[in-house]
């Protein structure tokens, strides 16, 4: 089943970018549209600061929020190494 699309095209493009980099995007949450999860989920990765990131449904500036999403993905300290698959 495909996930629901974000209503803003800039944020949806950033989420597609994150998904292509291996991040998981899960809609739903108590105060946000959804969350994205780092595929490595490493405690050493910036002390876990960027392992989970909230996606807002109606941010003040959708363009800036999309840039922030891409920046989180690009600044991941584990980027470029294959993810550890845990079962």
N, C-alpha and C positions, 0 to 999 in steps of 0.2 A: 504494500500500500504506500503510495506516495504521500509525502508530507504536504500540509496545506502551505500555500505560498504566502509570503509576507505581502501586505497590501501596498507597500512602498517599493517602487522598482529599483531604487538605489540600494536599499537595504537587502532586497532579494538578490541583487547581483553580488553583493558582498557575501551573503550566505552561500550562494552557489560557489563563489571563489573558495570560501572556507571548506566547503564539502569536497571540492576538488583537491584540497591540500590534506584531506584525511580527517578533518574535524567532523564530529557528529552534530547535527542540528536537530533538536527536539522541540517541537511546539508545546506550549502549555507551561503553566506556572502560576503562582498566586498573584504576582504583581507585574509580570512581564509577558510578552508574547511567546517567549521561549528561551531556551538556553543552548549554547554550543559548548561542546566538550572536546578538549584536546585528545588526540588519539594516543598520546604517550602517557598522560596522566602520571607524570613523574613528580615526586615530592621535591626533587632538587630543581625543578623547573620554576624558577622565580618564587620559590617557597609556596607553590601552588596557586599563586595569584592569578595566573592566566590559564589555569587548567579548566576553569568553568567561567563562562562569560554570559551575562544576560543580554537578551535581545528585546529592546523596547518596541512596543507597537506604535506609539505616537510620540517619538522624541521631539524635543524643541526644534532641532535641525536634523532632518533625516539624512542629508548629505554628510554632515559631520559624524553622525552615528555610523554610517556605512564606512567612512574612513577609519573610525575607531575599530570597527570589526576587522577590517583588513590589517590594521596595525597590530592588533592582538595576534592574528595568525602569523604575520610576517616576523614578529618579534619573539616568537616562541623559541626558547633556547634549544629545543630538541629538533627544530626544523632541519630537514635534510637527512635525518637518520630514520631508519625504518621503525615503525611503531611496534611496541611489544603487545602481542595479542594475548589477552588473559581470558581464560574460560571459566 
